[in-house]
Amino acid sequence: MPFQPAARVASFGASVFTEITELAARHQAIDLSTGFPNTDGPAIAKAAVNAAIEAGHNQYALSHGVRELRQAVAAHARRFYQQVVNPETEITITNGAAEALHSIADGLINPGDEVIIFEPFYEVYAPNVLMAGGRPRFVPLRPPDWRFDPDELATAFNKQTRAILVNTPHNPTGKVFSRVELEMIAGLCQQWNVFAITDEVYEHIVFDGIEHVRLAQLPGMAERTLTVSSLSKTFSFTGWRIGWVIGPPDLTAAVRLAHQFVLDCSATPLQYGAAAVLATEKNYYHHLAADYQAKRDYLAAALAEVGLEVSLPAGAYFIMAGIKSLGFDDDFAFCKYLAAEVGVAAIPPSAFYSAPHKSLGQSYVRFAFCKTMDTLERARERLLKIKNR
Ligand SMILES: Cc1ncc(COP(=O)(O)O)c(C=O)c1O
């Protein structure tokens, strides 16, 4: 008799990325599905890791992270958001944002607690809440402009609500939550004594001069917000698995209680690399956004050229394109066609919705533009086949 998975994970299907990666490999499709760049991040970070290894920083670090990196995270928060945080009691270094989100759920969610999650969502959110025994409560962002209905959000809050999770800039829609929207969320958090978790991994990838607002900076929110970010998207080192959580001492203490037994600590030399690169010139951040904006514009034009419905994302590095105009109404069927007949891999976004709301994502497809220009140009050549089909 084969062993069965534990009840708390038995309902989890395989990630949509596994399915699409297999599909892409079978058809040698150009990968516009995965949310990681096909180039490395800054050399200064690699040099700092090598130097850390040579300097003997090769043993376990403090569970909540090496002091140099916590200080660099605090300096970054001050530099970009005028946010003053104590690296000793308010910052925890994690194994990427993904582990941060897991340790937050483990450290703070009790069985029966509800956590409000906007959908479409980054895949790990609901499983983390469920593994902690909590209940995800979904509020949809509705196309075409991915707004939430304020009344729907307000009615999602109740006595069981423990937390709300806000991802801005948002994967997969590219939405950047406005100050007004965040003020509404802040008001509800305070009314219901709920804490907020913000996933800000795309904080430096915002376009057209739009402002990324940090929820923790709104009045009354510093004491009830855990801000999660990481090296992955800003510095193109998704495989290093370095992330962090910033939050007030009480919330941080709870996260650390879980984190110490989930992970022990992140890789020590990589933490030194992260500390070095976080202090990099302001220009780096400016170039990052400008470079991605050019790629966004190129891919958006290519998708529009072949008949997909495109609106430009305000942040992150994905385009949600409408497929109805091509006569498709099933995103999985479209992605299979795209990989097999066109030779380009993309993600069916209905995978990022709860069962009752899957139809909201079914007439879209998610393309990632965090790839080299050469890759995007080769993808465009192939996409032209859609036009000529
Ligand atoms: C919204 C969002 N949060 C978190 C992550 C994961 O970040 P990390 O690599 O730091 O775990 C991703 C990766 O795609 C993401 O899109």
The ligand as an ORCA input file, in Angstrom:
! r2SCAN-3c Opt
* xyz 0 1
  C       4.022     37.832     -5.705
  C       5.198     36.967     -5.413
  N       5.596     36.812     -4.148
  C       6.641     36.043     -3.832
  C       7.353     35.374     -4.813
  C       8.490     34.511     -4.407
  O       9.572     35.297     -4.012
  P      10.885     34.622     -3.462
  O      11.681     34.149     -4.641
  O      11.568     35.697     -2.721
  O      10.469     33.495     -2.586
  C       6.967     35.488     -6.151
  C       7.677     34.748     -7.201
  O       7.254     34.636     -8.324
  C       5.872     36.323     -6.459
  O       5.465     36.498     -7.713
*
